[in-house]
């Protein structure tokens, strides 16, 4: 039997449409803290993430004192990670 306690509970906002939920899950995003490491442009490339979902996610991040990563931060992380 596998124990799923090691996976953190999702804190993504309620009200996301099913396509957006599936897109985020398929990309491995379950928590707002994960979304704060990617840019809006990167997230918008996921099939199922539209303007409504982006707005909900942006408001949820703001409510937690977070924001999407700036494009320059994302590029810096990618170049320093490899």
PyMOL Python script that loads the backbone (N, CA, C, O; Angstrom):
from pymol import cmd

cmd.read_pdbstr("""\
ATOM      1  N   UNK A   1       0.829  -1.185   0.000  1.00  0.00           N
ATOM      2  CA  UNK A   1       0.000   0.000   0.000  1.00  0.00           C
ATOM      3  C   UNK A   1       0.871   1.245   0.000  1.00  0.00           C
ATOM      4  O   UNK A   1       1.923   1.289   0.638  1.00  0.00           O
ATOM      5  N   UNK A   2       0.422   2.236  -0.714  1.00  0.00           N
ATOM      6  CA  UNK A   2       1.192   3.478  -0.731  1.00  0.00           C
ATOM      7  C   UNK A   2       0.562   4.484   0.220  1.00  0.00           C
ATOM      8  O   UNK A   2      -0.658   4.551   0.368  1.00  0.00           O
ATOM      9  N   UNK A   3       1.408   5.248   0.847  1.00  0.00           N
ATOM     10  CA  UNK A   3       0.959   6.269   1.777  1.00  0.00           C
ATOM     11  C   UNK A   3       1.074   7.614   1.084  1.00  0.00           C
ATOM     12  O   UNK A   3       2.169   8.006   0.681  1.00  0.00           O
ATOM     13  N   UNK A   4      -0.023   8.322   0.940  1.00  0.00           N
ATOM     14  CA  UNK A   4      -0.019   9.580   0.201  1.00  0.00           C
ATOM     15  C   UNK A   4       0.170  10.795   1.106  1.00  0.00           C
ATOM     16  O   UNK A   4      -0.053  11.924   0.669  1.00  0.00           O
ATOM     17  N   UNK A   5       0.575  10.587   2.347  1.00  0.00           N
ATOM     18  CA  UNK A   5       0.746  11.710   3.253  1.00  0.00           C
ATOM     19  C   UNK A   5       1.886  12.623   2.823  1.00  0.00           C
ATOM     20  O   UNK A   5       1.901  13.798   3.189  1.00  0.00           O
ATOM     21  N   UNK A   6       2.836  12.109   2.057  1.00  0.00           N
ATOM     22  CA  UNK A   6       3.959  12.945   1.660  1.00  0.00           C
ATOM     23  C   UNK A   6       3.566  13.994   0.626  1.00  0.00           C
ATOM     24  O   UNK A   6       4.290  14.973   0.445  1.00  0.00           O
ATOM     25  N   UNK A   7       2.427  13.812  -0.060  1.00  0.00           N
ATOM     26  CA  UNK A   7       1.982  14.800  -1.031  1.00  0.00           C
ATOM     27  C   UNK A   7       1.230  15.915  -0.311  1.00  0.00           C
ATOM     28  O   UNK A   7       0.277  15.647   0.420  1.00  0.00           O
ATOM     29  N   UNK A   8       1.652  17.163  -0.511  1.00  0.00           N
ATOM     30  CA  UNK A   8       0.966  18.259   0.163  1.00  0.00           C
ATOM     31  C   UNK A   8      -0.442  18.445  -0.396  1.00  0.00           C
ATOM     32  O   UNK A   8      -0.692  18.227  -1.582  1.00  0.00           O
ATOM     33  N   UNK A   9      -1.338  18.847   0.472  1.00  0.00           N
ATOM     34  CA  UNK A   9      -2.710  19.116   0.068  1.00  0.00           C
ATOM     35  C   UNK A   9      -2.739  20.332  -0.850  1.00  0.00           C
ATOM     36  O   UNK A   9      -1.956  21.266  -0.678  1.00  0.00           O
ATOM     37  N   UNK A  10      -3.629  20.315  -1.807  1.00  0.00           N
ATOM     38  CA  UNK A  10      -3.756  21.432  -2.731  1.00  0.00           C
ATOM     39  C   UNK A  10      -4.349  22.638  -2.019  1.00  0.00           C
ATOM     40  O   UNK A  10      -5.264  22.504  -1.207  1.00  0.00           O
ATOM     41  N   UNK A  11      -3.822  23.815  -2.327  1.00  0.00           N
ATOM     42  CA  UNK A  11      -4.419  25.047  -1.825  1.00  0.00           C
ATOM     43  C   UNK A  11      -4.790  25.966  -2.983  1.00  0.00           C
ATOM     44  O   UNK A  11      -4.877  27.183  -2.822  1.00  0.00           O
ATOM     45  N   UNK A  12      -5.008  25.367  -4.152  1.00  0.00           N
ATOM     46  CA  UNK A  12      -5.434  26.144  -5.308  1.00  0.00           C
ATOM     47  C   UNK A  12      -6.859  26.633  -5.077  1.00  0.00           C
ATOM     48  O   UNK A  12      -7.622  25.996  -4.351  1.00  0.00           O
ATOM     49  N   UNK A  13      -7.222  27.759  -5.687  1.00  0.00           N
ATOM     50  CA  UNK A  13      -8.541  28.334  -5.411  1.00  0.00           C
ATOM     51  C   UNK A  13      -9.687  27.466  -5.919  1.00  0.00           C
ATOM     52  O   UNK A  13      -9.577  26.790  -6.942  1.00  0.00           O
ATOM     53  N   UNK A  14     -10.780  27.506  -5.181  1.00  0.00           N
ATOM     54  CA  UNK A  14     -11.992  26.853  -5.658  1.00  0.00           C
ATOM     55  C   UNK A  14     -12.573  27.734  -6.759  1.00  0.00           C
ATOM     56  O   UNK A  14     -12.290  28.931  -6.815  1.00  0.00           O
ATOM     57  N   UNK A  15     -13.359  27.163  -7.606  1.00  0.00           N
ATOM     58  CA  UNK A  15     -13.953  27.935  -8.692  1.00  0.00           C
ATOM     59  C   UNK A  15     -13.216  27.800 -10.006  1.00  0.00           C
ATOM     60  O   UNK A  15     -13.679  28.297 -11.033  1.00  0.00           O
ATOM     61  N   UNK A  16     -12.065  27.128  -9.989  1.00  0.00           N
ATOM     62  CA  UNK A  16     -11.356  26.887 -11.245  1.00  0.00           C
ATOM     63  C   UNK A  16     -12.153  25.896 -12.082  1.00  0.00           C
ATOM     64  O   UNK A  16     -12.652  24.900 -11.558  1.00  0.00           O
ATOM     65  N   UNK A  17     -12.274  26.159 -13.360  1.00  0.00           N
ATOM     66  CA  UNK A  17     -12.974  25.250 -14.259  1.00  0.00           C
ATOM     67  C   UNK A  17     -12.213  23.932 -14.355  1.00  0.00           C
ATOM     68  O   UNK A  17     -11.002  23.889 -14.139  1.00  0.00           O
ATOM     69  N   UNK A  18     -12.921  22.870 -14.674  1.00  0.00           N
ATOM     70  CA  UNK A  18     -12.300  21.540 -14.763  1.00  0.00           C
ATOM     71  C   UNK A  18     -11.107  21.515 -15.725  1.00  0.00           C
ATOM     72  O   UNK A  18     -10.085  20.915 -15.391  1.00  0.00           O
ATOM     73  N   UNK A  19     -11.195  22.144 -16.908  1.00  0.00           N
ATOM     74  CA  UNK A  19     -10.011  22.119 -17.786  1.00  0.00           C
ATOM     75  C   UNK A  19      -8.782  22.751 -17.138  1.00  0.00           C
ATOM     76  O   UNK A  19      -7.665  22.267 -17.316  1.00  0.00           O
ATOM     77  N   UNK A  20      -8.987  23.822 -16.392  1.00  0.00           N
ATOM     78  CA  UNK A  20      -7.865  24.474 -15.705  1.00  0.00           C
ATOM     79  C   UNK A  20      -7.322  23.575 -14.603  1.00  0.00           C
ATOM     80  O   UNK A  20      -6.108  23.468 -14.429  1.00  0.00           O
ATOM     81  N   UNK A  21      -8.212  22.929 -13.860  1.00  0.00           N
ATOM     82  CA  UNK A  21      -7.777  22.004 -12.812  1.00  0.00           C
ATOM     83  C   UNK A  21      -6.962  20.864 -13.404  1.00  0.00           C
ATOM     84  O   UNK A  21      -5.924  20.488 -12.860  1.00  0.00           O
ATOM     85  N   UNK A  22      -7.431  20.316 -14.517  1.00  0.00           N
ATOM     86  CA  UNK A  22      -6.706  19.211 -15.165  1.00  0.00           C
ATOM     87  C   UNK A  22      -5.352  19.672 -15.690  1.00  0.00           C
ATOM     88  O   UNK A  22      -4.360  18.952 -15.570  1.00  0.00           O
ATOM     89  N   UNK A  23      -5.306  20.865 -16.270  1.00  0.00           N
ATOM     90  CA  UNK A  23      -4.047  21.387 -16.806  1.00  0.00           C
ATOM     91  C   UNK A  23      -3.020  21.574 -15.695  1.00  0.00           C
ATOM     92  O   UNK A  23      -1.855  21.210 -15.852  1.00  0.00           O
ATOM     93  N   UNK A  24      -3.452  22.138 -14.585  1.00  0.00           N
ATOM     94  CA  UNK A  24      -2.539  22.351 -13.461  1.00  0.00           C
ATOM     95  C   UNK A  24      -2.064  21.026 -12.880  1.00  0.00           C
ATOM     96  O   UNK A  24      -0.882  20.861 -12.579  1.00  0.00           O
ATOM     97  N   UNK A  25      -2.985  20.088 -12.725  1.00  0.00           N
ATOM     98  CA  UNK A  25      -2.619  18.777 -12.175  1.00  0.00           C
ATOM     99  C   UNK A  25      -1.648  18.051 -13.098  1.00  0.00           C
ATOM    100  O   UNK A  25      -0.678  17.452 -12.635  1.00  0.00           O
ATOM    101  N   UNK A  26      -1.906  18.102 -14.396  1.00  0.00           N
ATOM    102  CA  UNK A  26      -1.034  17.422 -15.356  1.00  0.00           C
ATOM    103  C   UNK A  26       0.373  18.016 -15.354  1.00  0.00           C
ATOM    104  O   UNK A  26       1.352  17.307 -15.591  1.00  0.00           O
ATOM    105  N   UNK A  27       0.469  19.315 -15.087  1.00  0.00           N
ATOM    106  CA  UNK A  27       1.774  19.981 -15.037  1.00  0.00           C
ATOM    107  C   UNK A  27       2.432  19.846 -13.664  1.00  0.00           C
ATOM    108  O   UNK A  27       3.563  20.292 -13.472  1.00  0.00           O
ATOM    109  N   UNK A  28       1.729  19.232 -12.708  1.00  0.00           N
ATOM    110  CA  UNK A  28       2.307  18.998 -11.388  1.00  0.00           C
ATOM    111  C   UNK A  28       2.096  20.116 -10.391  1.00  0.00           C
ATOM    112  O   UNK A  28       2.731  20.127  -9.336  1.00  0.00           O
ATOM    113  N   UNK A  29       1.219  21.059 -10.698  1.00  0.00           N
ATOM    114  CA  UNK A  29       0.965  22.178  -9.788  1.00  0.00           C
ATOM    115  C   UNK A  29      -0.192  21.844  -8.860  1.00  0.00           C
ATOM    116  O   UNK A  29      -1.315  21.618  -9.311  1.00  0.00           O
ATOM    117  N   UNK A  30       0.090  21.815  -7.554  1.00  0.00           N
ATOM    118  CA  UNK A  30      -0.943  21.546  -6.550  1.00  0.00           C
ATOM    119  C   UNK A  30      -1.037  22.669  -5.517  1.00  0.00           C
ATOM    120  O   UNK A  30      -2.017  22.757  -4.777  1.00  0.00           O
ATOM    121  N   UNK A  31      -0.020  23.521  -5.470  1.00  0.00           N
ATOM    122  CA  UNK A  31       0.019  24.554  -4.438  1.00  0.00           C
ATOM    123  C   UNK A  31       0.360  25.911  -5.045  1.00  0.00           C
ATOM    124  O   UNK A  31       1.057  26.004  -6.056  1.00  0.00           O
ATOM    125  N   UNK A  32      -0.147  26.956  -4.405  1.00  0.00           N
ATOM    126  CA  UNK A  32       0.118  28.315  -4.871  1.00  0.00           C
ATOM    127  C   UNK A  32       1.609  28.625  -4.847  1.00  0.00           C
ATOM    128  O   UNK A  32       2.107  29.354  -5.704  1.00  0.00           O
ATOM    129  N   UNK A  33       2.322  28.075  -3.869  1.00  0.00           N
ATOM    130  CA  UNK A  33       3.763  28.320  -3.778  1.00  0.00           C
ATOM    131  C   UNK A  33       4.486  27.832  -5.033  1.00  0.00           C
ATOM    132  O   UNK A  33       5.492  28.417  -5.435  1.00  0.00           O
ATOM    133  N   UNK A  34       3.986  26.781  -5.644  1.00  0.00           N
ATOM    134  CA  UNK A  34       4.583  26.286  -6.885  1.00  0.00           C
ATOM    135  C   UNK A  34       4.325  27.265  -8.026  1.00  0.00           C
ATOM    136  O   UNK A  34       5.197  27.494  -8.864  1.00  0.00           O
ATOM    137  N   UNK A  35       3.125  27.841  -8.056  1.00  0.00           N
ATOM    138  CA  UNK A  35       2.782  28.781  -9.123  1.00  0.00           C
ATOM    139  C   UNK A  35       3.582  30.069  -9.016  1.00  0.00           C
ATOM    140  O   UNK A  35       3.797  30.746 -10.021  1.00  0.00           O
ATOM    141  N   UNK A  36       4.023  30.417  -7.818  1.00  0.00           N
ATOM    142  CA  UNK A  36       4.813  31.631  -7.626  1.00  0.00           C
ATOM    143  C   UNK A  36       6.201  31.506  -8.251  1.00  0.00           C
ATOM    144  O   UNK A  36       6.929  32.495  -8.343  1.00  0.00           O
ATOM    145  N   UNK A  37       6.568  30.310  -8.676  1.00  0.00           N
ATOM    146  CA  UNK A  37       7.881  30.086  -9.292  1.00  0.00           C
ATOM    147  C   UNK A  37       7.834  30.122 -10.814  1.00  0.00           C
ATOM    148  O   UNK A  37       8.866  29.977 -11.468  1.00  0.00           O
ATOM    149  N   UNK A  38       6.644  30.313 -11.384  1.00  0.00           N
ATOM    150  CA  UNK A  38       6.507  30.383 -12.838  1.00  0.00           C
ATOM    151  C   UNK A  38       5.871  31.713 -13.217  1.00  0.00           C
ATOM    152  O   UNK A  38       5.199  32.348 -12.404  1.00  0.00           O
ATOM    153  N   UNK A  39       6.089  32.120 -14.443  1.00  0.00           N
ATOM    154  CA  UNK A  39       5.519  33.382 -14.909  1.00  0.00           C
ATOM    155  C   UNK A  39       4.101  33.167 -15.424  1.00  0.00           C
ATOM    156  O   UNK A  39       3.698  32.042 -15.718  1.00  0.00           O
ATOM    157  N   UNK A  40       3.360  34.249 -15.527  1.00  0.00           N
ATOM    158  CA  UNK A  40       2.014  34.179 -16.094  1.00  0.00           C
ATOM    159  C   UNK A  40       2.077  33.669 -17.526  1.00  0.00           C
ATOM    160  O   UNK A  40       1.222  32.891 -17.948  1.00  0.00           O
ATOM    161  N   UNK A  41       3.082  34.102 -18.269  1.00  0.00           N
ATOM    162  CA  UNK A  41       3.205  33.675 -19.665  1.00  0.00           C
ATOM    163  C   UNK A  41       3.397  32.166 -19.762  1.00  0.00           C
ATOM    164  O   UNK A  41       2.814  31.518 -20.632  1.00  0.00           O
ATOM    165  N   UNK A  42       4.207  31.610 -18.877  1.00  0.00           N
ATOM    166  CA  UNK A  42       4.416  30.158 -18.888  1.00  0.00           C
ATOM    167  C   UNK A  42       3.130  29.421 -18.546  1.00  0.00           C
ATOM    168  O   UNK A  42       2.787  28.429 -19.190  1.00  0.00           O
ATOM    169  N   UNK A  43       2.431  29.899 -17.546  1.00  0.00           N
ATOM    170  CA  UNK A  43       1.199  29.248 -17.119  1.00  0.00           C
ATOM    171  C   UNK A  43       0.125  29.359 -18.199  1.00  0.00           C
ATOM    172  O   UNK A  43      -0.646  28.422 -18.408  1.00  0.00           O
ATOM    173  N   UNK A  44       0.075  30.488 -18.875  1.00  0.00           N
ATOM    174  CA  UNK A  44      -0.928  30.702 -19.919  1.00  0.00           C
ATOM    175  C   UNK A  44      -0.736  29.756 -21.097  1.00  0.00           C
ATOM    176  O   UNK A  44      -1.666  29.549 -21.877  1.00  0.00           O
ATOM    177  N   UNK A  45       0.442  29.184 -21.240  1.00  0.00           N
ATOM    178  CA  UNK A  45       0.693  28.247 -22.332  1.00  0.00           C
ATOM    179  C   UNK A  45       0.039  26.892 -22.099  1.00  0.00           C
ATOM    180  O   UNK A  45      -0.082  26.098 -23.032  1.00  0.00           O
ATOM    181  N   UNK A  46      -0.383  26.616 -20.869  1.00  0.00           N
ATOM    182  CA  UNK A  46      -1.034  25.341 -20.582  1.00  0.00           C
ATOM    183  C   UNK A  46      -2.431  25.339 -21.189  1.00  0.00           C
ATOM    184  O   UNK A  46      -3.194  26.289 -21.013  1.00  0.00           O
ATOM    185  N   UNK A  47      -2.759  24.276 -21.900  1.00  0.00           N
ATOM    186  CA  UNK A  47      -4.089  24.142 -22.480  1.00  0.00           C
ATOM    187  C   UNK A  47      -5.099  23.996 -21.345  1.00  0.00           C
ATOM    188  O   UNK A  47      -5.000  23.072 -20.537  1.00  0.00           O
ATOM    189  N   UNK A  48      -6.061  24.899 -21.286  1.00  0.00           N
ATOM    190  CA  UNK A  48      -7.058  24.881 -20.225  1.00  0.00           C
ATOM    191  C   UNK A  48      -6.950  26.077 -19.297  1.00  0.00           C
ATOM    192  O   UNK A  48      -7.855  26.337 -18.504  1.00  0.00           O
ATOM    193  N   UNK A  49      -5.843  26.807 -19.393  1.00  0.00           N
ATOM    194  CA  UNK A  49      -5.670  28.005 -18.567  1.00  0.00           C
ATOM    195  C   UNK A  49      -6.014  29.221 -19.419  1.00  0.00           C
ATOM    196  O   UNK A  49      -5.271  29.596 -20.326  1.00  0.00           O
ATOM    197  N   UNK A  50      -7.142  29.819 -19.111  1.00  0.00           N
ATOM    198  CA  UNK A  50      -7.590  31.002 -19.841  1.00  0.00           C
ATOM    199  C   UNK A  50      -7.601  32.217 -18.939  1.00  0.00           C
ATOM    200  O   UNK A  50      -7.103  32.170 -17.815  1.00  0.00           O
ATOM    201  N   UNK A  51      -8.174  33.314 -19.435  1.00  0.00           N
ATOM    202  CA  UNK A  51      -8.198  34.556 -18.656  1.00  0.00           C
ATOM    203  C   UNK A  51      -8.902  34.427 -17.307  1.00  0.00           C
ATOM    204  O   UNK A  51      -8.442  35.000 -16.319  1.00  0.00           O
ATOM    205  N   UNK A  52     -10.010  33.683 -17.248  1.00  0.00           N
ATOM    206  CA  UNK A  52     -10.735  33.532 -15.978  1.00  0.00           C
ATOM    207  C   UNK A  52      -9.873  32.784 -14.960  1.00  0.00           C
ATOM    208  O   UNK A  52      -9.751  33.214 -13.813  1.00  0.00           O
ATOM    209  N   UNK A  53      -9.281  31.672 -15.376  1.00  0.00           N
ATOM    210  CA  UNK A  53      -8.426  30.896 -14.470  1.00  0.00           C
ATOM    211  C   UNK A  53      -7.228  31.732 -14.029  1.00  0.00           C
ATOM    212  O   UNK A  53      -6.843  31.705 -12.860  1.00  0.00           O
ATOM    213  N   UNK A  54      -6.646  32.468 -14.958  1.00  0.00           N
ATOM    214  CA  UNK A  54      -5.485  33.291 -14.619  1.00  0.00           C
ATOM    215  C   UNK A  54      -5.862  34.341 -13.574  1.00  0.00           C
ATOM    216  O   UNK A  54      -5.094  34.600 -12.648  1.00  0.00           O
ATOM    217  N   UNK A  55      -7.035  34.938 -13.722  1.00  0.00           N
ATOM    218  CA  UNK A  55      -7.493  35.926 -12.748  1.00  0.00           C
ATOM    219  C   UNK A  55      -7.707  35.320 -11.370  1.00  0.00           C
ATOM    220  O   UNK A  55      -7.311  35.903 -10.360  1.00  0.00           O
ATOM    221  N   UNK A  56      -8.332  34.150 -11.329  1.00  0.00           N
ATOM    222  CA  UNK A  56      -8.544  33.463 -10.049  1.00  0.00           C
ATOM    223  C   UNK A  56      -7.217  33.130  -9.380  1.00  0.00           C
ATOM    224  O   UNK A  56      -7.057  33.321  -8.174  1.00  0.00           O
ATOM    225  N   UNK A  57      -6.275  32.636 -10.159  1.00  0.00           N
ATOM    226  CA  UNK A  57      -4.965  32.274  -9.613  1.00  0.00           C
ATOM    227  C   UNK A  57      -4.210  33.509  -9.128  1.00  0.00           C
ATOM    228  O   UNK A  57      -3.574  33.484  -8.075  1.00  0.00           O
ATOM    229  N   UNK A  58      -4.286  34.585  -9.905  1.00  0.00           N
ATOM    230  CA  UNK A  58      -3.601  35.826  -9.525  1.00  0.00           C
ATOM    231  C   UNK A  58      -4.154  36.353  -8.195  1.00  0.00           C
ATOM    232  O   UNK A  58      -3.391  36.751  -7.316  1.00  0.00           O
ATOM    233  N   UNK A  59      -5.488  36.355  -8.055  1.00  0.00           N
ATOM    234  CA  UNK A  59      -6.105  36.833  -6.810  1.00  0.00           C
ATOM    235  C   UNK A  59      -5.751  35.926  -5.628  1.00  0.00           C
ATOM    236  O   UNK A  59      -5.509  36.411  -4.523  1.00  0.00           O
ATOM    237  N   UNK A  60      -5.721  34.632  -5.858  1.00  0.00           N
ATOM    238  CA  UNK A  60      -5.369  33.692  -4.785  1.00  0.00           C
ATOM    239  C   UNK A  60      -3.921  33.892  -4.346  1.00  0.00           C
ATOM    240  O   UNK A  60      -3.623  33.861  -3.152  1.00  0.00           O
ATOM    241  N   UNK A  61      -3.026  34.095  -5.303  1.00  0.00           N
ATOM    242  CA  UNK A  61      -1.624  34.355  -4.966  1.00  0.00           C
ATOM    243  C   UNK A  61      -1.506  35.639  -4.143  1.00  0.00           C
ATOM    244  O   UNK A  61      -0.816  35.672  -3.124  1.00  0.00           O
ATOM    245  N   UNK A  62      -2.183  36.687  -4.595  1.00  0.00           N
ATOM    246  CA  UNK A  62      -2.129  37.973  -3.899  1.00  0.00           C
ATOM    247  C   UNK A  62      -2.639  37.847  -2.470  1.00  0.00           C
ATOM    248  O   UNK A  62      -2.067  38.433  -1.551  1.00  0.00           O
ATOM    249  N   UNK A  63      -3.709  37.088  -2.280  1.00  0.00           N
ATOM    250  CA  UNK A  63      -4.277  36.896  -0.943  1.00  0.00           C
ATOM    251  C   UNK A  63      -3.295  36.202  -0.002  1.00  0.00           C
ATOM    252  O   UNK A  63      -3.373  36.371   1.215  1.00  0.00           O
ATOM    253  N   UNK A  64      -2.374  35.425  -0.562  1.00  0.00           N
ATOM    254  CA  UNK A  64      -1.368  34.726   0.243  1.00  0.00           C
ATOM    255  C   UNK A  64      -0.048  35.492   0.312  1.00  0.00           C
ATOM    256  O   UNK A  64       0.933  34.998   0.868  1.00  0.00           O
ATOM    257  N   UNK A  65      -0.028  36.703  -0.255  1.00  0.00           N
ATOM    258  CA  UNK A  65       1.198  37.492  -0.252  1.00  0.00           C
ATOM    259  C   UNK A  65       2.206  37.026  -1.288  1.00  0.00           C
ATOM    260  O   UNK A  65       3.402  37.289  -1.159  1.00  0.00           O
ATOM    261  N   UNK A  66       1.726  36.333  -2.316  1.00  0.00           N
ATOM    262  CA  UNK A  66       2.589  35.801  -3.374  1.00  0.00           C
ATOM    263  C   UNK A  66       2.239  36.452  -4.700  1.00  0.00           C
ATOM    264  O   UNK A  66       1.246  37.173  -4.805  1.00  0.00           O
ATOM    265  N   UNK A  67       3.053  36.197  -5.708  1.00  0.00           N
ATOM    266  CA  UNK A  67       2.762  36.645  -7.068  1.00  0.00           C
ATOM    267  C   UNK A  67       3.469  35.714  -8.040  1.00  0.00           C
ATOM    268  O   UNK A  67       4.353  34.945  -7.663  1.00  0.00           O
ATOM    269  N   UNK A  68       3.058  35.802  -9.294  1.00  0.00           N
ATOM    270  CA  UNK A  68       3.750  35.025 -10.317  1.00  0.00           C
ATOM    271  C   UNK A  68       5.181  35.535 -10.438  1.00  0.00           C
ATOM    272  O   UNK A  68       5.460  36.694 -10.134  1.00  0.00           O
ATOM    273  N   UNK A  69       6.072  34.681 -10.875  1.00  0.00           N
ATOM    274  CA  UNK A  69       7.467  35.077 -11.076  1.00  0.00           C
ATOM    275  C   UNK A  69       7.553  36.025 -12.265  1.00  0.00           C
ATOM    276  O   UNK A  69       6.787  35.908 -13.222  1.00  0.00           O
ATOM    277  N   UNK A  70       8.477  36.952 -12.198  1.00  0.00           N
ATOM    278  CA  UNK A  70       8.740  37.825 -13.337  1.00  0.00           C
ATOM    279  C   UNK A  70       9.468  37.013 -14.398  1.00  0.00           C
ATOM    280  O   UNK A  70      10.172  36.054 -14.082  1.00  0.00           O
ATOM    281  N   UNK A  71       9.296  37.397 -15.648  1.00  0.00           N
ATOM    282  CA  UNK A  71       9.953  36.675 -16.743  1.00  0.00           C
ATOM    283  C   UNK A  71      11.459  36.586 -16.524  1.00  0.00           C
ATOM    284  O   UNK A  71      12.062  35.551 -16.807  1.00  0.00           O
ATOM    285  N   UNK A  72      12.078  37.658 -16.023  1.00  0.00           N
ATOM    286  CA  UNK A  72      13.529  37.647 -15.814  1.00  0.00           C
ATOM    287  C   UNK A  72      13.924  36.656 -14.724  1.00  0.00           C
ATOM    288  O   UNK A  72      14.977  36.025 -14.817  1.00  0.00           O
ATOM    289  N   UNK A  73      13.093  36.511 -13.691  1.00  0.00           N
ATOM    290  CA  UNK A  73      13.392  35.553 -12.623  1.00  0.00           C
ATOM    291  C   UNK A  73      13.317  34.130 -13.142  1.00  0.00           C
ATOM    292  O   UNK A  73      14.137  33.289 -12.773  1.00  0.00           O
ATOM    293  N   UNK A  74      12.343  33.853 -13.992  1.00  0.00           N
ATOM    294  CA  UNK A  74      12.171  32.510 -14.535  1.00  0.00           C
ATOM    295  C   UNK A  74      13.365  32.156 -15.400  1.00  0.00           C
ATOM    296  O   UNK A  74      13.872  31.037 -15.322  1.00  0.00           O
ATOM    297  N   UNK A  75      13.820  33.081 -16.217  1.00  0.00           N
ATOM    298  CA  UNK A  75      14.984  32.836 -17.064  1.00  0.00           C
ATOM    299  C   UNK A  75      16.241  32.621 -16.246  1.00  0.00           C
ATOM    300  O   UNK A  75      17.063  31.767 -16.578  1.00  0.00           O
ATOM    301  N   UNK A  76      16.397  33.396 -15.168  1.00  0.00           N
ATOM    302  CA  UNK A  76      17.560  33.245 -14.295  1.00  0.00           C
ATOM    303  C   UNK A  76      17.564  31.887 -13.616  1.00  0.00           C
ATOM    304  O   UNK A  76      18.617  31.261 -13.495  1.00  0.00           O
ATOM    305  N   UNK A  77      16.403  31.421 -13.169  1.00  0.00           N
ATOM    306  CA  UNK A  77      16.314  30.122 -12.511  1.00  0.00           C
ATOM    307  C   UNK A  77      16.645  29.004 -13.480  1.00  0.00           C
ATOM    308  O   UNK A  77      17.324  28.045 -13.113  1.00  0.00           O
ATOM    309  N   UNK A  78      16.174  29.117 -14.708  1.00  0.00           N
ATOM    310  CA  UNK A  78      16.415  28.065 -15.695  1.00  0.00           C
ATOM    311  C   UNK A  78      17.896  27.983 -16.054  1.00  0.00           C
ATOM    312  O   UNK A  78      18.436  26.888 -16.211  1.00  0.00           O
ATOM    313  N   UNK A  79      18.558  29.136 -16.185  1.00  0.00           N
ATOM    314  CA  UNK A  79      19.959  29.107 -16.585  1.00  0.00           C
ATOM    315  C   UNK A  79      20.875  28.683 -15.441  1.00  0.00           C
ATOM    316  O   UNK A  79      21.936  28.105 -15.681  1.00  0.00           O
ATOM    317  N   UNK A  80      20.477  28.963 -14.205  1.00  0.00           N
ATOM    318  CA  UNK A  80      21.337  28.586 -13.085  1.00  0.00           C
ATOM    319  C   UNK A  80      21.064  27.174 -12.587  1.00  0.00           C
ATOM    320  O   UNK A  80      21.863  26.623 -11.830  1.00  0.00           O
ATOM    321  N   UNK A  81      19.943  26.578 -13.001  1.00  0.00           N
ATOM    322  CA  UNK A  81      19.591  25.254 -12.518  1.00  0.00           C
ATOM    323  C   UNK A  81      20.283  24.122 -13.230  1.00  0.00           C
ATOM    324  O   UNK A  81      20.378  23.028 -12.674  1.00  0.00           O
ATOM    325  N   UNK A  82      20.767  24.330 -14.423  1.00  0.00           N
ATOM    326  CA  UNK A  82      21.344  23.209 -15.170  1.00  0.00           C
ATOM    327  C   UNK A  82      22.814  23.205 -15.161  1.00  0.00           C
ATOM    328  O   UNK A  82      23.432  22.319 -15.750  1.00  0.00           O
TER     329      UNK A  82
END
""", "prot")
cmd.dss("prot")
cmd.show_as("cartoon", "prot")
cmd.util.cbc("prot")
cmd.orient("prot")
